[in-house]
Amino acid sequence: MFAAYFDFPGGPENLYMKEVMKPNPGEGEVLVKVSASALNRADLLQRRGKYPPPKGASDILGLEAAGSVAGLGPGCSGRWRIGDAVMALLPGGGQAQFVTVPEGLLMPIPKDMTFIQAAAIPEAWLTAFQLLHFVGKVQEGETVLIHAGASGVGMAAIQLVRLAKAIPIVTAGTQEKLEATANAGAAAGFNYKNEDFSEKVLEFTQGSGVDIILDCVGASYWEKNLNCLSTDGRWIIYGLLSGGEVHGDLLTRLISKRASIHTSLLRSRDKEAS
């Protein structure tokens, strides 16, 4: 089979199509013939040598894919049949003609959804879902600040917050992105490039601050995040686009609000925890 491959870290010019061995499904695994795969920031970081795949994962790019069941490994429960249309969350390997997936990480594709649409769901939507519900335990009526609101995770989070009957507000870097988030359901949006989002958040919440922050930025936002986080608020960090080194009295300010910091990564979870 062919797969998108690179031999040395670097830019997209290092990518090429390489003929590699077709995987065989192991115990409890399903072989999927890939029709579409999505591109995530993690793929870009891996290609640049800054985000190695977890131990035991394929070194082929691709954290999600959609296609059809092409084979069943021993021990499969019988839920899936050859030809079933499925989408999958992956630790890697999605940008290839075939990929093996533990059967529990497969999801059926709705009949009115294309493979291309389905391939963009697992990583972004499951990341957003677990951040909001498993980690943040979002409650009805709470206000959630979503950084990078126009990203894949951000757009999913906006809609999931609405489904939870909570209030999503976002940051983004352009007016076009803010308009896209508003169309997705954001109650308010702030351009972090030309305004202090923490002050705007406090205005929007009438001084109380937000209950949850979904943060993929990290170090450069810590002071503003704490400024607009409510008492007993939950600050959830799932990315470090600006780095992880904090300079300042973070813990004193965190304690003063009885706030909590949670961290989460989806890719590094083992199969049982996924």
C-alpha positions as a Markdown table, in Angstrom:
| # | Residue | x | y | z |
|---|---|---|---|---|
| 1 | Met | 0.0 | 0.0 | 0.0 |
| 2 | Phe | 1.0 | 3.7 | -0.3 |
| 3 | Ala | 1.3 | 6.1 | 2.6 |
| 4 | Ala | 2.2 | 9.8 | 3.1 |
| 5 | Tyr | 5.8 | 9.6 | 4.5 |
| 6 | Phe | 8.8 | 11.6 | 5.4 |
| 7 | Asp | 12.3 | 10.5 | 6.1 |
| 8 | Phe | 13.6 | 13.6 | 7.8 |
| 9 | Pro | 11.8 | 16.3 | 9.9 |
| 10 | Gly | 11.0 | 19.5 | 8.1 |
| 11 | Gly | 8.5 | 21.2 | 5.9 |
| 12 | Pro | 5.8 | 19.8 | 3.6 |
| 13 | Glu | 8.4 | 19.5 | 0.8 |
| 14 | Asn | 9.8 | 16.4 | 2.7 |
| 15 | Leu | 6.5 | 14.5 | 2.2 |
| 16 | Tyr | 6.2 | 11.9 | -0.4 |
| 17 | Met | 4.2 | 8.8 | -1.3 |
| 18 | Lys | 6.0 | 5.7 | -0.1 |
| 19 | Glu | 5.1 | 2.0 | -0.6 |
| 20 | Val | 4.9 | 0.3 | 2.8 |
| 21 | Met | 3.7 | -3.0 | 4.1 |
| 22 | Lys | -0.1 | -3.3 | 4.4 |
| 23 | Pro | -1.0 | -3.9 | 8.1 |
| 24 | Asn | -2.6 | -7.1 | 9.3 |
| 25 | Pro | -5.4 | -6.7 | 11.9 |
| 26 | Gly | -4.4 | -8.2 | 15.3 |
| 27 | Glu | -6.5 | -9.5 | 18.1 |
| 28 | Gly | -9.7 | -7.4 | 18.3 |
| 29 | Glu | -8.6 | -5.2 | 15.5 |
| 30 | Val | -10.4 | -4.2 | 12.2 |
| 31 | Leu | -8.6 | -3.4 | 8.9 |
| 32 | Val | -10.0 | -0.2 | 7.4 |
| 33 | Lys | -9.6 | 0.8 | 3.7 |
| 34 | Val | -9.1 | 4.5 | 4.0 |
| 35 | Ser | -11.1 | 6.8 | 1.8 |
| 36 | Ala | -10.3 | 10.1 | 3.6 |
| 37 | Ser | -8.1 | 11.3 | 6.4 |
| 38 | Ala | -7.9 | 14.7 | 8.1 |
| 39 | Leu | -5.0 | 17.0 | 8.8 |
| 40 | Asn | -4.4 | 18.1 | 12.4 |
| 41 | Arg | -1.9 | 20.4 | 14.1 |
| 42 | Ala | -0.3 | 17.3 | 15.7 |
| 43 | Asp | 0.5 | 16.0 | 12.2 |
| 44 | Leu | 2.3 | 19.2 | 11.3 |
| 45 | Leu | 4.2 | 19.1 | 14.6 |
| 46 | Gln | 5.1 | 15.4 | 14.0 |
| 47 | Arg | 6.3 | 16.2 | 10.5 |
| 48 | Arg | 8.6 | 18.9 | 12.0 |
| 49 | Gly | 10.0 | 16.4 | 14.5 |
| 50 | Lys | 8.3 | 18.1 | 17.5 |
| 51 | Tyr | 5.6 | 15.5 | 18.4 |
| 52 | Pro | 6.7 | 11.9 | 18.1 |
| 53 | Pro | 4.0 | 9.2 | 18.0 |
| 54 | Pro | 3.3 | 7.3 | 21.2 |
| 55 | Lys | 5.1 | 4.1 | 21.9 |
| 56 | Gly | 3.8 | 1.3 | 19.7 |
| 57 | Ala | 1.9 | 3.6 | 17.3 |
| 58 | Ser | 2.5 | 3.9 | 13.6 |
| 59 | Asp | 5.0 | 6.5 | 12.5 |
| 60 | Ile | 2.7 | 7.3 | 9.5 |
| 61 | Leu | 0.8 | 10.6 | 9.9 |
| 62 | Gly | -2.9 | 10.7 | 10.4 |
| 63 | Leu | -4.9 | 10.8 | 13.7 |
| 64 | Glu | -8.3 | 10.1 | 12.1 |
| 65 | Ala | -9.7 | 8.5 | 9.1 |
| 66 | Ala | -12.9 | 7.3 | 7.4 |
| 67 | Gly | -13.4 | 4.4 | 5.1 |
| 68 | Ser | -14.8 | 0.9 | 4.9 |
| 69 | Val | -14.2 | -2.3 | 6.8 |
| 70 | Ala | -11.8 | -4.5 | 4.8 |
| 71 | Gly | -10.9 | -7.2 | 7.2 |
| 72 | Leu | -11.5 | -8.5 | 10.8 |
| 73 | Gly | -8.8 | -9.7 | 13.2 |
| 74 | Pro | -9.3 | -12.7 | 15.5 |
| 75 | Gly | -11.4 | -12.1 | 18.5 |
| 76 | Cys | -13.6 | -9.3 | 17.0 |
| 77 | Ser | -17.0 | -9.2 | 18.7 |
| 78 | Gly | -19.0 | -9.4 | 15.4 |
| 79 | Arg | -20.3 | -5.8 | 15.5 |
| 80 | Trp | -18.6 | -4.9 | 12.2 |
| 81 | Arg | -19.1 | -6.4 | 8.8 |
| 82 | Ile | -17.0 | -6.2 | 5.7 |
| 83 | Gly | -18.0 | -3.1 | 3.8 |
| 84 | Asp | -19.3 | -1.1 | 6.8 |
| 85 | Ala | -18.7 | 2.6 | 6.5 |
| 86 | Val | -16.7 | 3.7 | 9.6 |
| 87 | Met | -14.7 | 6.5 | 11.0 |
| 88 | Ala | -11.8 | 6.1 | 13.5 |
| 89 | Leu | -9.8 | 7.8 | 16.1 |
| 90 | Leu | -6.1 | 6.8 | 15.6 |
| 91 | Pro | -2.7 | 7.2 | 17.4 |
| 92 | Gly | -1.3 | 7.5 | 13.8 |
| 93 | Gly | -1.4 | 5.8 | 10.4 |
| 94 | Gly | -4.5 | 7.4 | 8.9 |
| 95 | Gln | -2.7 | 8.9 | 5.9 |
| 96 | Ala | -2.4 | 5.6 | 4.2 |
| 97 | Gln | -4.5 | 3.3 | 2.0 |
| 98 | Phe | -5.2 | 0.9 | 4.9 |
| 99 | Val | -5.0 | 1.2 | 8.7 |
| 100 | Thr | -5.8 | -1.2 | 11.6 |
| 101 | Val | -8.0 | 0.0 | 14.4 |
| 102 | Pro | -9.1 | -1.6 | 17.7 |
| 103 | Glu | -12.8 | -2.3 | 17.1 |
| 104 | Gly | -13.8 | -0.2 | 20.0 |
| 105 | Leu | -12.3 | 2.9 | 18.5 |
| 106 | Leu | -14.5 | 2.6 | 15.3 |
| 107 | Met | -17.7 | 4.6 | 14.9 |
| 108 | Pro | -20.4 | 4.1 | 12.2 |
| 109 | Ile | -20.7 | 6.9 | 9.6 |
| 110 | Pro | -24.2 | 8.3 | 9.4 |
| 111 | Lys | -25.9 | 7.6 | 6.1 |
| 112 | Asp | -26.1 | 11.2 | 5.0 |
| 113 | Met | -22.4 | 11.9 | 5.7 |
| 114 | Thr | -19.6 | 11.7 | 3.2 |
| 115 | Phe | -16.2 | 10.0 | 4.0 |
| 116 | Ile | -14.5 | 13.4 | 3.7 |
| 117 | Gln | -16.9 | 14.9 | 6.3 |
| 118 | Ala | -16.6 | 11.9 | 8.6 |
| 119 | Ala | -12.8 | 12.0 | 8.5 |
| 120 | Ala | -12.8 | 15.4 | 10.2 |
| 121 | Ile | -14.9 | 14.3 | 13.2 |
| 122 | Pro | -13.1 | 11.9 | 15.5 |
| 123 | Glu | -10.0 | 13.8 | 16.6 |
| 124 | Ala | -11.5 | 17.3 | 17.0 |
| 125 | Trp | -14.9 | 16.3 | 18.3 |
| 126 | Leu | -13.7 | 13.6 | 20.7 |
| 127 | Thr | -11.0 | 16.0 | 22.0 |
| 128 | Ala | -13.7 | 18.7 | 22.6 |
| 129 | Phe | -16.1 | 16.2 | 24.2 |
| 130 | Gln | -13.6 | 14.7 | 26.7 |
| 131 | Leu | -12.3 | 18.2 | 27.6 |
| 132 | Leu | -15.8 | 19.5 | 28.4 |
| 133 | His | -17.4 | 16.4 | 29.9 |
| 134 | Phe | -14.8 | 14.0 | 31.3 |
| 135 | Val | -12.3 | 16.7 | 32.4 |
| 136 | Gly | -14.2 | 19.9 | 32.8 |
| 137 | Lys | -17.6 | 18.4 | 33.8 |
| 138 | Val | -19.5 | 21.3 | 32.2 |
| 139 | Gln | -22.8 | 22.1 | 33.8 |
| 140 | Glu | -26.0 | 23.8 | 32.4 |
| 141 | Gly | -25.7 | 27.5 | 32.6 |
| 142 | Glu | -22.0 | 27.7 | 33.0 |
| 143 | Thr | -19.8 | 30.0 | 30.8 |
| 144 | Val | -17.0 | 28.4 | 28.8 |
| 145 | Leu | -14.1 | 30.4 | 27.3 |
| 146 | Ile | -12.7 | 28.6 | 24.2 |
| 147 | His | -9.3 | 29.8 | 22.9 |
| 148 | Ala | -8.7 | 29.3 | 19.2 |
| 149 | Gly | -12.4 | 29.2 | 18.7 |
| 150 | Ala | -12.2 | 28.8 | 14.9 |
| 151 | Ser | -10.0 | 25.7 | 15.1 |
| 152 | Gly | -11.4 | 22.2 | 14.6 |
| 153 | Val | -11.5 | 21.6 | 18.4 |
| 154 | Gly | -12.8 | 25.1 | 19.0 |
| 155 | Met | -15.7 | 24.8 | 16.5 |
| 156 | Ala | -16.7 | 21.4 | 17.9 |
| 157 | Ala | -16.5 | 22.8 | 21.5 |
| 158 | Ile | -18.8 | 25.7 | 20.7 |
| 159 | Gln | -21.5 | 23.3 | 19.5 |
| 160 | Leu | -21.0 | 20.9 | 22.3 |
| 161 | Val | -21.2 | 23.7 | 24.9 |
| 162 | Arg | -24.5 | 24.7 | 23.4 |
| 163 | Leu | -25.8 | 21.1 | 23.5 |
| 164 | Ala | -24.9 | 21.1 | 27.2 |
| 165 | Lys | -27.0 | 24.2 | 27.7 |
| 166 | Ala | -24.0 | 26.2 | 28.7 |
| 167 | Ile | -22.6 | 29.5 | 27.2 |
| 168 | Pro | -19.6 | 29.4 | 24.8 |
| 169 | Ile | -17.4 | 32.5 | 24.2 |
| 170 | Val | -14.3 | 32.5 | 22.2 |
| 171 | Thr | -11.1 | 34.1 | 21.2 |
| 172 | Ala | -9.7 | 34.2 | 17.6 |
| 173 | Gly | -7.3 | 36.3 | 15.6 |
| 174 | Thr | -9.4 | 37.7 | 12.8 |
| 175 | Gln | -12.9 | 39.1 | 12.2 |
| 176 | Glu | -13.6 | 36.4 | 9.7 |
| 177 | Lys | -12.8 | 33.7 | 12.3 |
| 178 | Leu | -15.0 | 35.5 | 14.9 |
| 179 | Glu | -17.9 | 35.5 | 12.4 |
| 180 | Ala | -17.4 | 31.8 | 11.8 |
| 181 | Thr | -17.6 | 31.1 | 15.5 |
| 182 | Ala | -20.7 | 33.2 | 15.8 |
| 183 | Asn | -22.3 | 31.2 | 13.1 |
| 184 | Ala | -21.4 | 28.0 | 15.0 |
| 185 | Gly | -23.1 | 29.4 | 18.1 |
| 186 | Ala | -20.6 | 31.4 | 20.1 |
| 187 | Ala | -22.4 | 33.9 | 22.3 |
| 188 | Ala | -19.4 | 36.4 | 22.1 |
| 189 | Gly | -16.0 | 36.5 | 20.5 |
| 190 | Phe | -12.9 | 38.6 | 21.1 |
| 191 | Asn | -9.9 | 39.3 | 18.9 |
| 192 | Tyr | -6.9 | 38.6 | 21.0 |
| 193 | Lys | -4.7 | 40.6 | 18.6 |
| 194 | Asn | -6.3 | 44.0 | 19.3 |
| 195 | Glu | -8.1 | 43.7 | 22.6 |
| 196 | Asp | -7.5 | 42.4 | 26.1 |
| 197 | Phe | -9.7 | 39.3 | 26.0 |
| 198 | Ser | -9.7 | 38.9 | 29.8 |
| 199 | Glu | -11.2 | 42.4 | 30.3 |
| 200 | Lys | -13.8 | 41.7 | 27.6 |
| 201 | Val | -14.7 | 38.4 | 29.2 |
| 202 | Leu | -15.2 | 40.1 | 32.6 |
| 203 | Glu | -17.4 | 42.7 | 30.9 |
| 204 | Phe | -19.5 | 39.9 | 29.3 |
| 205 | Thr | -19.8 | 38.0 | 32.5 |
| 206 | Gln | -20.5 | 41.1 | 34.6 |
| 207 | Gly | -17.3 | 40.6 | 36.6 |
| 208 | Ser | -17.9 | 37.0 | 37.6 |
| 209 | Gly | -15.5 | 35.4 | 35.1 |
| 210 | Val | -15.8 | 32.1 | 33.2 |
| 211 | Asp | -16.4 | 28.7 | 34.8 |
| 212 | Ile | -14.2 | 26.8 | 32.3 |
| 213 | Ile | -11.3 | 27.8 | 30.0 |
| 214 | Leu | -10.3 | 25.5 | 27.2 |
| 215 | Asp | -6.7 | 26.5 | 26.5 |
| 216 | Cys | -4.4 | 25.2 | 23.7 |
| 217 | Val | -2.1 | 28.3 | 24.0 |
| 218 | Gly | -0.4 | 27.9 | 27.3 |
| 219 | Ala | 2.3 | 30.1 | 28.9 |
| 220 | Ser | 1.5 | 33.5 | 27.2 |
| 221 | Tyr | -2.1 | 33.4 | 28.4 |
| 222 | Trp | -1.7 | 32.5 | 32.0 |
| 223 | Glu | -2.2 | 35.9 | 33.6 |
| 224 | Lys | -5.2 | 36.8 | 31.4 |
| 225 | Asn | -6.7 | 33.4 | 32.0 |
| 226 | Leu | -6.5 | 33.7 | 35.7 |
| 227 | Asn | -7.8 | 37.3 | 35.5 |
| 228 | Cys | -11.0 | 36.2 | 33.9 |
| 229 | Leu | -11.4 | 32.8 | 35.6 |
| 230 | Ser | -14.2 | 32.6 | 38.1 |
| 231 | Thr | -13.9 | 31.5 | 41.7 |
| 232 | Asp | -13.7 | 27.7 | 41.7 |
| 233 | Gly | -13.2 | 27.8 | 37.9 |
| 234 | Arg | -11.5 | 25.1 | 35.9 |
| 235 | Trp | -8.6 | 25.9 | 33.6 |
| 236 | Ile | -8.1 | 23.0 | 31.1 |
| 237 | Ile | -4.8 | 23.0 | 29.2 |
| 238 | Tyr | -4.6 | 20.7 | 26.2 |
| 239 | Gly | -1.9 | 22.4 | 24.1 |
| 240 | Leu | 1.1 | 24.7 | 24.5 |
| 241 | Leu | 1.3 | 26.8 | 21.3 |
| 242 | Ser | 3.1 | 29.5 | 23.1 |
| 243 | Gly | 5.2 | 27.2 | 25.2 |
| 244 | Gly | 5.0 | 25.8 | 28.8 |
| 245 | Glu | 7.4 | 28.0 | 30.8 |
| 246 | Val | 5.6 | 30.4 | 33.1 |
| 247 | His | 7.2 | 33.3 | 34.8 |
| 248 | Gly | 5.2 | 34.8 | 37.7 |
| 249 | Asp | 3.3 | 33.9 | 40.8 |
| 250 | Leu | 0.8 | 31.6 | 39.1 |
| 251 | Leu | 0.1 | 29.4 | 42.2 |
| 252 | Thr | -0.7 | 32.3 | 44.6 |
| 253 | Arg | -3.3 | 33.7 | 42.1 |
| 254 | Leu | -4.7 | 30.2 | 41.4 |
| 255 | Ile | -5.2 | 29.5 | 45.1 |
| 256 | Ser | -6.7 | 32.9 | 45.8 |
| 257 | Lys | -9.6 | 31.9 | 43.4 |
| 258 | Arg | -9.7 | 28.3 | 44.6 |
| 259 | Ala | -9.3 | 27.5 | 41.0 |
| 260 | Ser | -8.0 | 24.3 | 39.4 |
| 261 | Ile | -5.7 | 23.5 | 36.5 |
| 262 | His | -6.4 | 20.3 | 34.5 |
| 263 | Thr | -4.3 | 19.0 | 31.6 |
| 264 | Ser | -5.3 | 16.5 | 29.0 |
| 265 | Leu | -4.0 | 14.8 | 25.9 |
| 266 | Leu | -6.0 | 12.4 | 23.7 |
| 267 | Arg | -3.3 | 10.8 | 21.6 |
| 268 | Ser | -1.2 | 9.5 | 24.5 |
| 269 | Arg | -4.1 | 7.5 | 26.1 |
| 270 | Asp | -3.8 | 3.8 | 26.0 |
| 271 | Lys | -6.5 | 1.8 | 24.1 |
| 272 | Glu | -8.5 | 0.9 | 27.2 |
| 273 | Ala | -8.5 | 4.6 | 28.5 |
| 274 | Ser | -9.5 | 6.0 | 25.1 |
